[in-house]
Amino acid sequence: MNRTRSLHAESPTRAFTLLELLVVIAVITLLAALTLPALVRSRSAAQATVCTSNLRQVGLATQLYWDDHRGIAFVERGSRTNNGWNYWFGWLEDGAEGERRFEPATGPLWPYLQSRGVEVCPALNRANPRFKSKARGAAFGYGYNLRVGTRGTSGVPIATLRSPAGCAVFADCAQINDFQPPASPEHPLLEEFYYFDLEGPTVHFRHSRRAETWFADGHVTSTLPAPDSEDSRIPDEHVARLPAELILP
């Protein structure tokens, strides 16, 4: 027993000093600072990959529609019914922002897409307090080229496009709203938006300041905004316009 006590007395448990703990904390903090940007980049790349896949599926549905309708593009907004409008993405009721009913089954792409799940880009953060829904839940996070499916027309014949590989049909879209409650000039909000054109910044460059874009020939690529077209009301959202040469049919 005495020998045991003697061994314990000769081998006391050594605790960390305050200096050693501070060094460990500093090392952990440094490693976290080095790792975090890589994790952010990986997350952003994964979101862009999902977004590209979404647009490819929407684009494939569009090509199937063209095949079934003599190569004529559908219009961005068609008939009016039941106190609402039939848009390319479905029926949207009139009424208060965020409270309107939405029905996707009336949209021209529904027979080809059926189950929902590819309609919203994962980089569109609807939980952001600066985000405003237009309907009950999100309707669509992508926008359609208004020049391809102009309202009040029968749609552009795809065969007449000057360059299918250079004509953007769908892109990441959103709009800065400061004119419909709960948005105001003093409190602008980001909202989903459903088309893009030569006027007004409505393309959302949400993937490291690039927008995923589907072109009429079937390819998807990341695009840059037109120079000096960015909406300054919420600058960190990077809402701008595509270059004109990618919009004109």
Long-range contacts (C-beta under 8 A, 24 or more apart in sequence): 44-123, 44-207, 44-208, 47-121, 47-122, 47-123, 47-207, 48-123, 48-207, 48-208, 48-212, 48-222, 50-121, 50-122, 51-121, 51-122, 51-123, 51-172, 51-207, 51-212, 52-212, 52-220, 53-118, 54-118, 54-119, 54-120, 54-121, 54-142, 55-142, 55-170, 55-212, 55-213, 55-214, 55-220, 56-214, 56-220, 57-113, 57-118, 58-109, 58-113, 58-118, 58-119, 58-142, 58-170, 58-214, 59-169, 59-170, 59-214, 59-218, 59-220, 60-112, 60-218, 61-109, 61-112, 61-113, 62-109, 62-112, 62-169, 62-170, 62-214, 63-218, 64-112, 65-108, 65-109, 65-112, 66-158, 71-157, 71-158, 71-159, 72-154, 72-155, 72-156, 72-157, 72-158, 73-148, 73-149, 73-155, 73-156, 73-157, 73-158, 74-108, 74-109, 74-149, 74-155, 75-149, 75-150, 75-151, 75-152, 75-153, 75-154, 75-155, 76-144, 76-146, 76-149, 76-150, 76-151, 76-194, 76-195, 77-151, 87-194, 88-144, 88-149, 88-194, 89-119, 89-139, 89-140, 89-144, 89-194, 90-139, 90-140, 92-134, 92-135, 92-139, 93-135, 96-181, 97-132, 97-133, 97-134, 97-180, 97-181, 97-182, 97-183, 97-191, 98-132, 98-133, 98-134, 98-135, 98-136, 98-182, 99-135, 99-136, 100-134, 100-135, 100-136, 101-135, 101-136, 102-135, 102-136, 102-137, 102-139, 104-139, 121-172, 121-206, 121-212, 123-172, 123-206, 123-207, 124-172, 124-174, 124-192, 124-204, 124-206, 128-190, 130-188, 130-189, 130-190, 130-234, 130-237, 131-189, 131-190, 131-191, 132-177, 132-180, 132-182, 132-183, 132-189, 132-190, 132-191, 133-191, 133-192, 134-191, 134-192, 138-192, 139-192, 139-194, 140-192, 140-194, 141-172, 141-173, 141-174, 141-192, 142-170, 142-171, 142-172, 142-173, 143-170, 143-171, 143-172, 143-173, 143-193, 143-194, 143-195, 143-196, 143-202, 143-203, 144-169, 144-170, 144-194, 144-195, 144-196, 145-169, 145-170, 145-171, 145-195, 145-196, 145-197, 145-247, 145-249, 146-195, 146-196, 146-197, 147-197, 147-198, 147-247, 147-248, 147-249, 148-216, 148-249, 156-249, 158-216, 160-249, 161-216, 161-249, 162-248, 162-249, 164-215, 164-216, 164-217, 165-215, 165-216, 165-217, 165-219, 166-215, 166-245, 166-246, 167-215, 167-216, 167-246, 167-247, 167-248, 167-249, 168-196, 168-213, 168-214, 168-215, 168-223, 168-242, 168-246, 168-247, 169-214, 169-215, 169-216, 170-213, 170-214, 171-196, 171-203, 171-211, 171-212, 171-213, 171-214, 171-223, 171-242, 172-203, 172-204, 172-205, 172-206, 172-207, 172-211, 172-212, 172-213, 173-202, 173-203, 173-204, 174-202, 174-204, 174-206, 174-237, 174-239, 175-200, 175-201, 175-202, 175-239, 176-201, 176-231, 176-233, 176-234, 176-237, 176-239, 178-233, 188-233, 188-234, 190-234, 190-237, 190-239, 196-241, 196-242, 196-247, 197-247, 198-241, 198-244, 198-247, 198-248, 200-241, 201-229, 201-230, 201-231, 201-239, 201-240, 201-241, 202-239, 202-241, 203-239, 203-240, 203-241, 203-242, 204-237, 204-238, 204-239, 205-238, 205-239, 205-240, 206-237, 206-238, 209-238, 211-242, 213-242, 213-246
